[in-house]
Amino acid sequence: MTNIQTSVTKYQACIDACSKCLQVCNQCFNSCLQEPDAHAREKCIKMLRLCADVCNLAVQTMTMDHSEANYICNVCRTICDACATECSMFKDQHCKQCADVCHQCANECAKMMQK
């Protein structure tokens, strides 16, 4: 195993969590836009976009084994927690699932930063 493979392996659980969060946030974003109260979800919809983008950046940073991976993952943890809070305000299944996945991602980011 090369040094890059070894380094990236230490991030694998966090990479997987961020990738899943990216996917679920995008799905929730699309679903929220279709809800009759989409205008009332404006803050949530914006947070979903930000969360998906930050998760994508975190995945890119970790897979590059970049020296700023911990910093980006800390930002990702903060954004995922905020997104979970926004999504939990709505009772739709897609929002509940998204809140759960965002919390899981935030937890994995926190664990990764302790390594």
C-alpha positions in Angstrom: 0.0 0.0 0.0 1.4 3.4 -0.9 1.6 6.3 1.5 -1.4 8.0 -0.2 -3.5 4.9 0.1 -2.6 4.5 3.8 -3.3 8.2 4.5 -6.7 8.1 2.7 -7.7 4.9 4.4 -7.6 6.7 7.8 -10.3 9.0 6.4 -12.5 6.3 4.8 -15.4 6.3 7.4 -15.6 10.1 7.1 -15.3 10.1 3.3 -18.2 7.6 3.2 -20.3 9.6 5.7 -19.7 12.9 3.7 -20.5 11.2 0.4 -23.7 9.8 1.8 -24.6 13.2 3.3 -23.9 14.9 0.0 -26.3 12.5 -1.8 -29.1 12.7 0.8 -28.9 16.6 1.0 -29.2 16.8 -2.8 -32.2 14.4 -2.7 -33.8 16.4 0.2 -33.1 19.7 -1.7 -35.0 18.3 -4.7 -37.9 17.1 -2.5 -38.2 20.3 -0.6 -38.5 22.3 -3.8 -41.5 20.1 -4.7 -43.3 20.7 -1.4 -46.3 23.1 -1.3 -44.6 25.2 1.4 -41.3 25.4 -0.5 -41.1 29.2 0.1 -41.3 28.6 3.9 -38.3 26.2 3.5 -36.0 28.8 2.0 -33.5 28.7 4.8 -33.5 24.9 4.9 -33.1 24.7 1.1 -30.1 27.1 1.2 -28.6 25.1 4.0 -29.0 21.8 2.1 -27.1 23.3 -0.8 -24.3 24.6 1.5 -24.1 21.3 3.3 -23.9 19.3 0.1 -21.1 21.6 -1.2 -19.1 21.5 2.0 -19.4 17.7 2.2 -18.1 17.5 -1.4 -15.2 19.8 -0.5 -14.5 17.6 2.6 -14.4 14.4 0.4 -12.0 16.1 -2.0 -9.8 17.4 0.7 -9.6 14.0 2.5 -9.0 12.0 -0.7 -6.1 14.4 -1.6 -4.8 13.8 2.0 -4.5 17.6 2.1 -3.0 19.2 5.2 -6.2 21.2 5.7 -8.4 18.2 5.9 -9.0 18.6 9.7 -10.0 22.3 9.2 -12.4 21.5 6.4 -13.9 18.6 8.3 -14.4 20.9 11.3 -16.3 23.3 9.0 -18.2 20.3 7.6 -19.2 19.2 11.1 -20.6 22.6 11.9 -22.5 22.9 8.7 -23.9 19.4 8.9 -25.2 20.1 12.5 -26.8 23.3 11.3 -28.4 21.5 8.3 -29.7 18.8 10.6 -31.3 21.4 12.8 -33.0 23.0 9.8 -34.3 19.7 8.4 -35.6 18.6 11.8 -38.1 21.5 11.7 -40.0 19.7 9.0 -41.9 16.5 9.4 -41.5 15.0 5.9 -39.7 11.7 5.7 -37.0 13.1 3.4 -36.2 15.9 6.0 -36.1 13.4 8.9 -33.8 11.1 7.0 -31.6 14.1 6.0 -31.4 15.3 9.6 -30.3 11.8 10.7 -27.6 11.5 7.9 -26.3 15.0 8.7 -25.9 14.1 12.3 -24.1 11.0 11.4 -21.8 12.9 9.1 -21.1 15.5 11.8 -20.2 12.7 14.2 -17.8 11.1 11.7 -16.1 14.4 11.0 -15.7 14.9 14.8 -14.1 11.4 15.1 -11.8 12.0 12.2 -10.5 15.2 13.7 -9.5 13.3 16.9 -7.2 11.0 14.9 
